[in-house]
């Protein structure tokens, strides 16, 4: 429960510049499978530490989990 709360807070801060409807959709997806989003965030963070741009890292990791993300929509 605390883990879900922390994931929501983190994602909310990351999505603050996104339109509300899109941010709400992503928030709902996070609630359905918070573990997937934690895994995505950790892998993206590793790529950023390796020198990749944050946006490029997120895109790369998101492509890896594209099927799982589509199932949540």
Secondary structure, DSSP 8 states (H G I E B T S, - for coil): -HHHHHHHHHHHHHTTTS-HHHHHHHHHHHHH-HHHHHHHHHHHHHHHHTT--HHHHHHHHHHHTHHHHHHH-
